Amino acid sequence: MLLAIYGSGGFGRELVAPAQHALQRAGRDASDLVFIDDREGAGGGEIVGGISVRKLTDLQPGDQFILAVGDGKVRQMLAEKCKAAGLVPFSLFAPDYFEGVGVDIGEGAVFCPRAMVTTSARIGRQFQCNIYSYVAHDCVIGDYVTFAPNVSCNGNVHIEDHAYIGTGAVIKQGTSDKPLVIGAGAVVGMGAVVTKDVEPGAVVIGNPAKPR
């Protein structure tokens, strides 16, 4: 059974070491790890960072996949494509990832080194949480949401499907009766400080964050 990282670019290569650790913890061989790259000219025996590159059609039903693509809508398309081929989503947790009590995480999540979910949070499918990012207490995260590095998502925040939160963004804590909401498909720019709700599809930047 192979474990395939879909995407052999920079983020995919960053996931190699955590994926190898995951294989070791499961008693599997590091040679089980491959890349999937369906771009024209990729695959066919190519080696990237010591890892073999395959086409999706080279894999077999029951093989597992990790998606290394930052765009949530593209990630959804690829997840559906992989499942249609009989592949199984694999959730990747770096060895130093921390998770508190009462956390529920959907399939296919990726938690990079130094990532954290503190307690009582609900997270949807195919969440990506990059290095040094955290989800605090009582947050609700939708499907195909992306956190770039060093995102600070404080307590009682609701983030809807396909939202993208840029590097170094800070999201103010909401309350149990009025959580701060970031709408579906919204983009929070790098370094933004979000102090109030963000409308679906909006792009916000700055401190405090405002529509671009």
Secondary structure, 3 states (H helix, E strand, C coil): CCEEEECCCHHHHHCHHHHHHHHHHCCCCHHHEEEECCCCCCCCCCEECCEEEECHHHCCCCCEEEECCCCHHHHHHHHHHHHHCCCEECCEECCCCEECCCCEECCCCEECCCCEECCCCEECCCCEECCCCEECCCCEECCCCEECCCCEECCCEEECCCCEECCCCEECCCCCCCCEEECCCCEECCCCEECCCECCCCEEECCCCEEC
